[in-house]
Amino acid sequence: MTYRIDIERLRRDIEDLGRLGVDPAGGVSRPSFSRADLEARSWLKARLTEAGLAVRQDGAGNIFGRLEGQGKPVMVGSHIDTVIRAGRFDGAAGVLAGLECLRQVREKAIPHARPLEVAAFTDEEGSLTGDFLGSRAFTGQLNRELIERGLTQIGLPLAEILKGTGLTVESILETGRARPEVEAFLELHIEQGPVLDEEGVPLGLVDHIAGKRYRICSFIGRASHAGTTPLELRQDAFLGLADFALKSTQHVATKHYGSLVTIGKVTVHPGAFSIVPAQADFTLEFRSASGGVLEALDNELLAMAEDIARTRGLSFLSKVLDATEPVAVPARILDILKEECRRLGYPHLTLASGAGHDAQIMSSLTEAGMIFIPSPDGISHSPEESVRGEDLEKGANVLLAALLRLAA
Amino acid sequence: MTYRIDIERLRRDIEDLGRLGVDPAGGVSRPSFSRADLEARSWLKARLTEAGLAVRQDGAGNIFGRLEGQGKPVMVGSHIDTVIRAGRFDGAAGVLAGLECLRQVREKAIPHARPLEVAAFTDEEGSLTGDFLGSRAFTGQLNRELIERGLTQIGLPLAEILKGTGLTVESILETGRARPEVEAFLELHIEQGPVLDEEGVPLGLVDHIAGKRYRICSFIGRASHAGTTPLELRQDAFLGLADFALKSTQHVATKHYGSLVTIGKVTVHPGAFSIVPAQADFTLEFRSASGGVLEALDNELLAMAEDIARTRGLSFLSKVLDATEPVAVPARILDILKEECRRLGYPHLTLASGAGHDAQIMSSLTEAGMIFIPSPDGISHSPEESVRGEDLEKGANVLLAALLRLAA
């Protein structure tokens, strides 16, 4: 028997949720525990309740809606928080597709053995103390140092932001201890990249989720007068960074094709027209679907930076700020997703996810898989983010079919 | 007859002036019309008066001390304003060496035909509306747009800063109309670079002063997700800048040896770990002692940037923020300085000044020359700036001898 989700109802849900946190500057701004996010949480709980699901929230603010069954639950979900000036689909599409699946199961009384749960994880986007607060708390991967170590992105201590939410730093830290066992986890998400759109394929089945390293780094040289210091006597920290940016990109592109390196933030000191830069601070992130490559990159890029520093009379400093490990989607999950795509007649391809997702975090706890739908022009984290209804419909239908296989 | 300055008296003056504007964070902070600068102005006028000079101040706040004579005056001077956390010698050494020369002339009743004037020009360091406000006003090179176009570096309109000084925007603009004719201008200054110190030569005679262009520029690409955008599909604005920084430096070092290019300030947007940079804003300054090379550099560097932008799918924007033209020191002045060095038995070399100076601005009005003394380790614009007493003494003795030749 083949079941289908109601794409019109799913689209309406996405539109309704997208009205919470509309940013006057464009797009949607709904970082975790902002007023808009609190509204969205109430809205979601009301929808889960309407759908006849048992609603609960854990100590990290993760929200669950459950259909009872026997044994460990099969879980589906994503997140409803957003970055600033986001689109309406990153995260929301996954949570609301999960809700629509469970609605179908209940309304049509579709047989299933295991419990089914839809989850919305707190702060996937990392507005508070780093990515994946909710799923990391759920899977017991947080520690006090990590969540207390500093201000949040909006400049307040986490404890301050939690006031009035009923949550505390303690309750977040204890979330992992109380977690239920989970049979499997599925997440539908927009690709956030251009591959599916360029290939003209409506569905992507994720076989690996890339791991990443976030490093903060500095080249340190010596400030000098830009009018009086000959080029060959300079210790220009910015030229060290420029050299590293080009060489590291070239290295990854040629030696580790498919892995990624990005320098996204740069600050030059003292930062004036006529002063040769004494220091160039920058963020360095690199990602790979292979743990071996990630480890190699860490060694190779740091050696490259040290070498550039030596050659240019600079010094180089670096420390890891955050890290996630690459995840391979288990064959059982990937096979089920492939079989259901074929059964439904949907073109699909397998691909690696460069972005991190709650499914990656959940894979420490259970077998986790992901369905991607195309991001037109590869755009996400932008008011211009979009999805095509027919892709979303196909994705949600595969999600439903796979959930039923896993919960059978 | 050979006259000598009193180095002990000159050193005391420099020490006394250096006590005005001591910065708790280190060094001296005495930007024009700060409280410390107003104190320094009073202090200087008192020293000029004590020395028996006729003191006047023009509409731009330039301060002059004069010994009478016949015909157009021979002028000597520099500035007493500083950058933030400066040393005690940049500018001050030139003004106080000039004062010491005129004191010698008066005390020893040294014969001279022309009037002799020592000048301290306002805001050489450009804390208000750009470099050389005082000497530009004196030589009639200011316009209303330039001095009204924005806030000063300390964030107030110029008119606001001038309150209580007796000066106005009008009086600054009118300064050039009332200026006297000048026979010649000499300036003693610290080199602010490493050449004399590295060569172990106590005096540098400047044959050219470099001109410069200050441009603000941007490479503009497209933001995208650092985890999902393949390297070959990125339009990374920062990599465009990195490419340009290395190529432009290489180009100047190989094709225009002796000219300089500096990227001193960089801002990357949006500036986050996981977002491929959409825009890289930066300052570009280049300097050359040759007007032809300066013009060529302007064309070549911009063409290079356009080419890099095209290759990398970026666009490039640039505009000139400020410009000074290179100046050749007239043979008459340079010959007099060389002859007096030889007569006094002082080792010297000729060199170009990469930094701009009031003498450069004054050269639009009269024959101008400069004497450099070594900056140990090339350090200036720093609390660690220093001079050796014996170098300063030699420089001031040559200054006195040359002034007397020009005023004969």
Interface residues (C-beta under 8 A of the other chain):
Chain A: E191 Q192 G193 P194 V195 A210 K212 Y214 A223 S224 H225 A226 G227 T228 T229 P230 L231 E232 L233 D236 F238 L239 L241 A242 D243 A245 L246 T249 V252 A253 G258 L260 V261 T262 I263 G264 K265 V266 T267 V268 G271 A272 F273 S274 I275 V276 P277 A280 T283 E285 R287 S353 G354 A355 G356 G378 I379 S380 H381 S382
Chain B: E191 Q192 G193 P194 V195 A210 K212 Y214 A223 S224 H225 A226 G227 T228 T229 P230 L231 E232 L233 D236 F238 L239 L241 A242 D243 A245 L246 T249 V252 A253 G258 L260 V261 T262 I263 G264 K265 V266 T267 V268 G271 A272 F273 S274 I275 V276 P277 A280 T283 E285 R287 S353 G354 A355 G356 G378 I379 S380 H381 S382
